[in-house]
Amino acid sequence: MSDPVSALNGAAFSGIATVEERGLAGMITLRGDLGSAKLQAAVTSATGASMPVSGKVELGEDGGLAWMSPDELLVLVHYGDVETKLAEIKAGLADEHALAVNVSDARAVFRVSGDGAREVLAKLCPVDLSAEAFVPGQFRRTRMAQVAAAFWLDHDGAFHVVCFRSVADYVFNLLSNAAQSDSTVGVY
């Protein structure tokens, strides 16, 4: 069996912001009743994160939880732990109507950081990224040019972007182009 590799093998670009492909990341998509105490206990136990509310991401010791829709979470864990965490979640959801699936190898993750990070994403996404409107812990599903993407802002001011692995090269090129030196718009 071959060793797993990330979509772009750690590609990076630096301009008005730094764009980095983050490597392998464990991700589980979970569909179910997010109000269920059993579901909440299963995912918070597996990640150490609090249950997120609409439009938020919560990060814990062993991973994170991102609110995707009224009946969907994206569970973030270490890549090497994903199968163990998936089994743990499924065990916690016994007799609960829910679906939990490992989607790690179908996704790519990028980090966009630096003074121009907000401008880079604003050039590509129809989202108000002002500091007042988009704060740390906020999570958003949207379009990035022609593809689906989701992102959140961490407390260090960096954005974490998730997209389908099949469009990782396209997204990296979009982000890198939007981060070209001397391309500051001056909105943020």
C-alpha positions, 0 to 999 in steps of 0.5 A: 500500500502506498503512503498517503500524500496531501493534494499539493505536497505542502505548496506555499506562496508568499505575497500580500499574504502567505498561502500554504497547503496544510497537508493531510487533515482528518475530516469526518462529515456527520449528518444527524440531529445536532440537538441530540444529546447523544450526538453532542456527547459523541462529537465533543468527547471525540474532539474535546471541542464544544458544540458549535452554533450556527456559523461557528467553529469550535476547536478543542484539544483533539480536534474541532467541530464546524457547523455546516448546516442545521443537520451537518457538522465537519469533525476535524481531527488529526489525520492519523486518528481519523479511523479511531475517532470515526469508530468512537463517534459511531459507537457513541451514536449507537441507535441514533439516526446519523451518518458519519463518514471519513472524508479526509482524502477527499478534501484539501486544506489551506492556510491564508495568513498575514496582513492581506489575508482578508483581502485575498479571500474577499477578492474571491468570495462573496462574504463580508470579511471586515473585522467587525463582520467576520471574527475569530471562530466564525465559519462560512461555506461559500463559493471561491470563484467557481468552486465550493469552499468553506473557511474559518478565522482562527484567533491568530488572524489566519484563515483555514480554507477547506475545498475538495481535493479535486480542485486543490490546484485551482484553489491554490492558484486562485489564492496565490494570484489574489495574494500577488505582491502589490495587489493590495486593494486597501479595503481591509 
